[in-house]
Amino acid sequence: MNFVDELRWRGLIHDIMPGTEEMLQKGMASAYIGFDPSSNSLHIGNLVGIMILKHFQLCGHKPYALVGGATGMIGDPSGKSEERNLLDETSLRFNQECIKQQLSHFLDFSGTTANSAVMVNNYDWMKDFSFLAFIRDIGKHITVNYMTAKDSVKKRLDTGMSFTEFSYQLVQGYDFLHLYQNHGITLQMGGSDQWGNITTGTELIRRKVGGEAFALTSPLITKADGGKFGKTESGTVWLDPERTSPYHFYQFWLNVADADAMSYIRIFTFLTKEEIDALTARHNEAPHERVLQRSLAEEVTRIVHSQEALDGAIEATNILFGKGTHESLAALDEKTLLAVFEGVPMFELSRTDLEAGIPVLDLLTRHTQVFPSKGEARRMIQGGGLSLNKDKLSDPEEIVNHTRLISSKFLLVQKGKKQYYLIRVN
């Protein structure tokens, strides 16, 4: 495949330096993208860079993932309105190891092929670089005029920026020079906000060693309604299942707007153009079936997590929307169960009380406040409108004991089709 053509139809090219496509057509090339190690997990905003590196590898080229251990200690001013907190080396090293594990789910780091992926950490070549040596050997090649002309700097001149952040583009530019000289990397890629930093690297390579290097950036992902991509009411959508459960991850993609689904399915999946065109046609015929959203959610959840995690997320979704069974509910682990029913009314119950058995009417009125009166609870049971753990309740005199618990500590009461109450037994 032609790498640039592949990115172009997927809407993943914002700027590309002249000559880049021709360089890539000459044979296997090496390129890198940098990842910020300020957290112990990447988030879905990082998925764009990860997908681009994967496409690069699928097209026969050699991808490098740079973890910014050194630049992470400085802080990139691009897109920022103020200085950020800096991390110590111990925290950065821990975060880098976590990121490496996540990237390994996408890229082939096996080392068994010529284009196996490689991870590098700029702290390894910056840690012994003295300040005097850096400003003498590197700083003299890039003028202050050149650096202040960059958008990332110009936008901060009025509000102020430290010398630390001002130096960021020069340190990142040196990364490119180092990788060019030591790994033969001729292309740096990143988001469109990185264009200034990346071209500082190409300019440094030209001025210091007379070499030729290239730049390619992708658009920053936005939402059709103008909201920030990757943010929900509960916060950032992370790739780490401990920070964002596979269920919530799946739900994020399932609930995107139609206009967003049409662009996201090209960006965040490996489906072919023909497959996406067919799905789009089906979606346009019956938008209410949300074919694009379901395909997007399934593909991305499978890629990021696993088929097993996807199956669990689909099952959990079915349970929430009334299609689940007692067996499917019982199969949920505690974390997923709590994720599915996050926000529903929850009541606490003593395990001692439940061991002896509690009449269901007492459970629903005296021990919890699912119903204000036994009469109302009785009428709903007799009318077939109440379920316990997805089983219809038919006997108002039933005794509920510990044998009914889900995950050894929960009871799920469902009133009608959409009203849920969770009882936690301690």
C-alpha positions as CSV (number, residue, x, y, z in Angstrom):
1,M,0.0,0.0,0.0
2,N,1.0,3.6,-0.5
3,F,1.2,5.1,2.9
4,V,0.3,8.7,2.0
5,D,-2.6,7.5,-0.1
6,E,-3.9,5.4,2.8
7,L,-3.7,8.4,5.2
8,R,-5.2,10.7,2.7
9,W,-8.5,8.8,2.1
10,R,-8.8,8.3,5.8
11,G,-8.6,12.1,6.4
12,L,-5.4,11.8,8.3
13,I,-3.2,14.4,6.6
14,H,-3.1,18.0,7.6
15,D,0.3,19.2,6.4
16,I,3.0,17.3,4.5
17,M,6.4,18.6,3.5
18,P,7.1,18.5,-0.2
19,G,9.0,15.4,-1.2
20,T,7.7,13.2,1.6
21,E,5.6,11.0,-0.6
22,E,8.4,10.5,-3.1
23,M,10.9,9.6,-0.4
24,L,8.5,7.0,1.0
25,Q,8.1,5.4,-2.4
26,K,11.8,4.7,-2.7
27,G,11.7,1.8,-0.3
28,M,11.5,1.1,3.4
29,A,11.7,4.3,5.4
30,S,11.9,5.0,9.2
31,A,9.6,7.5,11.0
32,Y,8.7,8.3,14.5
33,I,6.0,9.8,16.6
34,G,6.4,11.1,20.2
35,F,4.2,10.2,23.1
36,D,3.8,12.3,26.2
37,P,4.7,10.3,29.4
38,S,2.9,12.6,31.8
39,S,0.3,9.9,32.6
40,N,0.6,6.1,33.1
41,S,-1.9,5.5,30.3
42,L,-2.4,6.8,26.8
43,H,-5.9,8.1,26.0
44,I,-8.0,8.0,22.8
45,G,-6.5,11.2,21.6
46,N,-3.2,9.3,21.3
47,L,-5.0,6.7,19.1
48,V,-4.5,8.8,16.1
49,G,-0.7,8.7,16.4
50,I,-0.8,5.0,17.2
51,M,-3.0,4.2,14.1
52,I,-0.7,6.2,11.9
53,L,2.3,4.2,13.1
54,K,0.4,1.0,12.5
55,H,-0.5,2.0,9.0
56,F,3.2,3.0,8.5
57,Q,4.2,-0.6,9.5
58,L,1.5,-2.2,7.5
59,C,2.8,-0.4,4.4
60,G,6.3,-2.0,4.9
61,H,8.0,0.9,6.7
62,K,9.7,0.9,10.1
63,P,7.9,2.8,12.9
64,Y,9.6,4.2,16.0
65,A,7.7,5.3,19.1
66,L,9.5,7.9,21.1
67,V,8.6,8.2,24.7
68,G,9.5,11.7,25.8
69,G,11.3,11.1,29.1
70,A,13.4,14.2,28.7
71,T,10.8,16.5,26.9
72,G,8.3,15.3,29.5
73,M,10.3,17.0,32.1
74,I,10.1,20.3,30.3
75,G,6.5,20.4,29.1
76,D,5.3,21.2,25.5
77,P,3.8,24.7,25.2
78,S,1.8,23.7,22.0
79,G,-1.9,24.2,22.6
80,K,-1.3,25.1,26.3
81,S,-2.3,28.4,28.0
82,E,-0.1,27.9,31.0
83,E,2.9,26.1,32.4
84,R,2.2,22.6,33.5
85,N,3.5,20.6,36.5
86,L,6.7,18.7,35.9
87,L,7.2,15.1,36.9
88,D,10.3,13.5,38.6
89,E,12.3,10.8,36.9
90,T,10.9,8.0,38.9
91,S,7.3,8.9,37.9
92,L,8.3,9.3,34.3
93,R,10.0,5.9,34.2
94,F,6.9,4.2,35.6
95,N,4.7,5.9,33.1
96,Q,7.0,5.0,30.2
97,E,6.8,1.3,31.1
98,C,3.0,1.4,31.2
99,I,2.9,3.2,27.8
100,K,5.3,0.7,26.3
101,Q,2.9,-2.1,27.3
102,Q,0.0,-0.4,25.7
103,L,1.8,0.3,22.4
104,S,2.8,-3.3,22.2
105,H,-0.9,-4.2,21.7
106,F,-0.8,-2.3,18.4
107,L,2.7,-2.5,17.0
108,D,4.9,-5.5,16.2
109,F,8.0,-5.0,18.4
110,S,9.2,-8.6,17.9
111,G,12.4,-7.7,16.1
112,T,11.9,-10.6,13.7
113,T,11.4,-8.5,10.6
114,A,13.2,-5.6,9.1
115,N,10.4,-3.2,9.8
116,S,9.7,-4.3,13.4
117,A,8.8,-1.4,15.6
118,V,11.3,0.2,18.0
119,M,10.7,2.2,21.2
120,V,13.2,4.9,22.1
121,N,13.3,7.3,25.1
122,N,14.9,10.7,24.6
123,Y,16.0,10.8,28.2
124,D,18.6,8.2,27.3
125,W,20.5,10.6,25.0
126,M,19.6,13.8,26.8
127,K,20.5,12.8,30.4
128,D,24.3,13.3,30.0
129,F,24.1,16.3,27.7
130,S,25.4,19.3,29.6
131,F,23.7,22.7,29.2
132,L,26.8,24.3,27.9
133,A,27.4,21.6,25.3
134,F,23.7,21.8,24.2
135,I,23.7,25.6,23.6
136,R,27.1,25.4,22.0
137,D,26.5,22.4,19.7
138,I,22.8,22.7,19.0
139,G,21.5,26.2,20.1
140,K,23.8,28.1,17.7
141,H,22.2,26.5,14.7
142,I,18.6,27.9,15.3
143,T,18.0,31.6,15.7
144,V,15.7,33.2,18.3
145,N,13.9,34.9,15.4
146,Y,13.2,31.4,13.9
147,M,11.9,30.1,17.2
148,T,9.6,33.0,18.1
149,A,8.0,32.8,14.7
150,K,6.4,29.5,15.6
151,D,2.7,29.6,16.5
152,S,3.3,27.6,19.7
153,V,5.5,30.5,20.9
154,K,3.7,33.5,19.4
155,K,0.5,32.5,21.1
156,R,2.2,32.6,24.5
157,L,4.3,35.8,24.2
158,D,1.5,38.0,25.6
159,T,0.7,35.8,28.6
160,G,4.4,34.7,29.2
161,M,6.3,31.5,29.0
162,S,9.3,30.3,30.8
163,F,12.7,29.7,29.1
164,T,12.1,26.0,29.9
165,E,9.1,25.8,27.7
166,F,10.6,28.1,25.1
167,S,13.5,25.6,24.7
168,Y,11.1,22.7,24.1
169,Q,11.1,23.0,20.3
170,L,14.9,23.0,20.3
171,V,15.1,19.9,22.4
172,Q,12.5,18.2,20.2
173,G,14.4,19.3,17.2
174,Y,17.5,17.7,18.6
175,D,15.6,14.4,19.1
176,F,15.0,14.4,15.3
177,L,18.6,15.1,14.6
178,H,19.7,12.3,17.0
179,L,17.3,9.8,15.5
180,Y,18.3,10.9,11.9
181,Q,22.0,10.3,12.7
182,N,21.7,7.2,14.8
183,H,18.7,5.3,13.4
184,G,18.4,6.7,9.9
185,I,15.0,8.2,10.6
186,T,14.0,10.7,7.9
187,L,10.4,11.4,8.8
188,Q,8.7,12.8,12.0
189,M,4.9,12.7,12.3
190,G,2.4,14.1,14.8
191,G,-0.6,16.2,15.3
192,S,-1.0,19.5,13.4
193,D,-0.1,21.4,16.6
194,Q,3.3,19.8,16.3
195,W,4.2,21.2,12.9
196,G,6.4,24.0,14.3
197,N,8.3,21.6,16.6
198,I,8.8,19.0,13.8
199,T,10.0,21.5,11.2
200,T,12.5,22.9,13.7
201,G,13.9,19.3,13.6
202,T,14.1,19.2,9.8
203,E,15.8,22.7,9.8
204,L,18.3,21.6,12.4
205,I,19.2,18.5,10.4
206,R,19.6,20.7,7.3
207,R,21.7,23.3,9.0
208,K,23.9,21.1,11.2
209,V,24.6,18.1,9.0
210,G,23.3,19.1,5.6
211,G,20.8,16.3,5.7
212,E,17.2,16.1,4.3
213,A,14.3,15.1,6.5
214,F,10.6,15.4,6.2
215,A,7.4,16.2,8.2
216,L,3.8,15.0,8.1
217,T,1.0,16.0,10.5
218,S,-2.6,14.9,11.0
219,P,-5.6,17.0,11.9
220,L,-6.5,17.4,15.5
221,I,-9.7,15.4,16.0
222,T,-12.8,17.4,16.8
223,K,-16.5,16.7,17.4
224,A,-19.1,17.9,15.1
225,D,-20.8,19.9,17.9
226,G,-17.6,21.7,18.7
227,G,-17.0,19.7,21.9
228,K,-13.6,18.4,22.8
229,F,-12.9,14.9,21.5
230,G,-12.1,12.2,24.0
231,K,-13.8,14.0,26.9
232,T,-17.0,12.8,28.6
233,E,-18.9,13.9,31.7
234,S,-16.8,11.5,33.7
235,G,-13.5,12.8,32.2
236,T,-10.9,11.5,29.7
237,V,-11.4,8.2,27.9
238,W,-8.3,6.2,28.7
239,L,-6.9,3.1,27.0
240,D,-6.1,1.5,30.3
241,P,-9.1,-0.7,31.3
242,E,-8.5,0.1,34.9
243,R,-9.1,3.8,34.2
244,T,-11.8,3.5,31.6
245,S,-13.7,0.1,31.7
246,P,-14.1,-1.7,28.3
247,Y,-17.9,-1.2,28.8
248,H,-17.5,2.6,29.2
249,F,-15.0,2.6,26.3
250,Y,-17.5,0.8,24.1
251,Q,-20.3,3.1,25.1
252,F,-18.2,6.2,24.2
253,W,-17.9,5.1,20.6
254,L,-21.5,3.7,20.4
255,N,-22.9,7.1,21.4
256,V,-21.0,9.4,19.0
257,A,-23.1,11.5,16.6
258,D,-23.7,10.4,13.0
259,A,-21.4,13.0,11.5
260,D,-18.6,12.0,13.9
261,A,-19.1,8.3,13.2
262,M,-18.6,8.8,9.5
263,S,-15.1,10.3,10.1
264,Y,-14.1,8.3,13.1
265,I,-14.7,5.0,11.4
266,R,-12.1,5.9,8.8
267,I,-9.6,7.2,11.4
268,F,-9.9,4.7,14.2
269,T,-10.4,1.3,12.4
270,F,-8.5,-0.7,9.8
271,L,-11.7,-1.4,7.8
272,T,-11.1,-0.9,4.1
273,K,-12.6,1.9,2.0
274,E,-15.0,-0.6,0.4
275,E,-16.2,-1.9,3.8
276,I,-16.7,1.6,5.1
277,D,-18.6,2.7,2.0
278,A,-20.9,-0.3,2.4
279,L,-21.5,0.4,6.1
280,T,-22.1,4.1,5.3
281,A,-24.7,3.2,2.7
282,R,-26.5,0.9,5.1
283,H,-26.4,3.6,7.8
284,N,-27.9,6.2,5.4
285,E,-30.8,3.8,4.6
286,A,-31.6,3.3,8.3
287,P,-29.9,5.8,10.5
288,H,-31.9,4.7,13.6
289,E,-30.1,1.4,13.5
290,R,-26.8,3.2,14.1
291,V,-24.8,0.7,11.9
292,L,-21.8,3.0,11.8
293,Q,-21.7,3.5,15.5
294,R,-22.0,-0.2,16.3
295,S,-19.3,-1.1,13.8
296,L,-17.0,1.6,15.1
297,A,-17.5,0.7,18.7
298,E,-16.9,-3.0,18.0
299,E,-13.8,-2.5,15.9
300,V,-12.1,0.0,18.3
301,T,-12.9,-1.9,21.5
302,R,-11.6,-5.1,19.9
303,I,-8.4,-3.4,18.8
304,V,-7.7,-1.6,22.0
305,H,-8.8,-4.3,24.4
306,S,-9.7,-7.8,23.1
307,Q,-12.5,-9.8,21.6
308,E,-13.4,-11.1,25.1
309,A,-13.6,-7.5,26.4
310,L,-15.8,-6.6,23.5
311,D,-18.1,-9.5,24.1
312,G,-18.4,-8.5,27.7
313,A,-19.2,-4.9,26.8
314,I,-21.9,-5.9,24.3
315,E,-23.4,-8.3,26.9
316,A,-23.4,-5.5,29.5
317,T,-25.0,-3.1,27.1
318,N,-27.8,-5.7,26.4
319,I,-28.4,-6.1,30.1
320,L,-28.8,-2.4,30.6
321,F,-31.3,-2.1,27.7
322,G,-33.4,-5.0,28.7
323,K,-32.1,-7.8,26.5
324,G,-30.0,-9.5,29.2
325,T,-30.8,-12.7,31.2
326,H,-30.1,-13.8,34.7
327,E,-27.2,-15.9,33.4
328,S,-25.6,-12.9,31.5
329,L,-26.0,-10.7,34.6
330,A,-24.4,-13.3,36.8
331,A,-21.5,-13.6,34.4
332,L,-20.5,-9.9,34.9
333,D,-17.6,-9.2,37.2
334,E,-18.1,-6.7,40.0
335,K,-16.3,-3.9,38.2
336,T,-18.3,-4.2,35.0
337,L,-21.6,-4.5,37.0
338,L,-20.9,-1.3,38.8
339,A,-19.9,0.4,35.5
340,V,-23.1,-0.7,33.8
341,F,-25.3,0.6,36.6
342,E,-23.3,3.6,37.5
343,G,-25.6,6.3,38.8
344,V,-28.6,4.1,39.6
345,P,-30.0,4.4,43.1
346,M,-28.0,2.0,45.4
347,F,-29.0,0.7,48.9
348,E,-26.9,-1.0,51.5
349,L,-28.0,-4.2,53.2
350,S,-26.6,-6.2,56.1
351,R,-25.4,-9.7,55.1
352,T,-26.6,-11.0,58.5
353,D,-30.2,-9.9,57.6
354,L,-30.0,-11.6,54.3
355,E,-28.7,-14.9,55.6
356,A,-31.9,-15.5,57.5
357,G,-34.0,-14.5,54.5
358,I,-36.1,-11.4,53.9
359,P,-39.6,-11.3,52.6
360,V,-39.4,-9.6,49.2
361,L,-42.0,-6.9,50.2
362,D,-39.9,-6.0,53.3
363,L,-36.8,-5.9,51.1
364,L,-38.4,-3.4,48.7
365,T,-39.9,-1.2,51.3
366,R,-38.4,-1.5,54.8
367,H,-34.8,-2.4,54.0
368,T,-34.7,-0.2,50.9
369,Q,-36.9,2.6,49.4
370,V,-37.6,1.0,46.0
371,F,-41.3,1.4,46.9
372,P,-43.0,3.7,49.4
373,S,-45.5,0.9,50.4
374,K,-45.9,-2.8,50.4
375,G,-49.3,-2.4,48.6
376,E,-47.6,-0.7,45.6
377,A,-44.9,-3.3,45.5
378,R,-47.4,-6.1,45.7
379,R,-49.5,-4.6,42.8
380,M,-46.4,-4.3,40.6
381,I,-45.3,-7.9,41.3
382,Q,-48.8,-9.2,40.5
383,G,-48.8,-7.1,37.3
384,G,-45.6,-8.7,36.1
385,G,-43.6,-5.4,36.2
386,L,-40.9,-6.2,38.6
387,S,-37.7,-8.3,38.2
388,L,-35.0,-9.4,40.6
389,N,-31.7,-10.2,38.9
390,K,-33.5,-10.2,35.5
391,D,-36.0,-12.9,36.7
392,K,-39.6,-11.8,36.9
393,L,-41.0,-11.8,40.4
394,S,-44.4,-13.5,40.5
395,D,-44.9,-14.3,44.2
396,P,-45.3,-11.3,46.6
397,E,-44.6,-13.7,49.5
398,E,-41.2,-14.9,48.2
399,I,-38.3,-15.0,50.6
400,V,-35.0,-13.6,49.3
401,N,-31.7,-14.9,50.8
402,H,-28.0,-15.0,49.9
403,T,-28.5,-17.6,47.2
404,R,-29.9,-14.8,45.0
405,L,-26.7,-12.6,45.1
406,I,-24.9,-11.6,42.0
407,S,-21.1,-11.5,42.3
408,S,-21.7,-12.6,46.0
409,K,-22.8,-9.1,47.0
410,F,-25.5,-7.5,44.7
411,L,-29.2,-7.7,44.0
412,L,-30.5,-5.9,41.0
413,V,-34.2,-4.7,41.1
414,Q,-35.8,-3.7,37.8
415,K,-39.0,-1.7,37.9
416,G,-40.7,-1.6,34.5
417,K,-38.3,-1.4,31.5
418,K,-35.8,1.2,32.5
419,Q,-35.8,1.8,36.2
420,Y,-33.0,0.0,38.1
421,Y,-32.0,-0.2,41.7
422,L,-28.9,-1.9,43.0
423,I,-28.7,-3.4,46.5
424,R,-25.2,-4.0,47.9
425,V,-24.9,-6.5,50.7
426,N,-22.0,-5.9,53.2
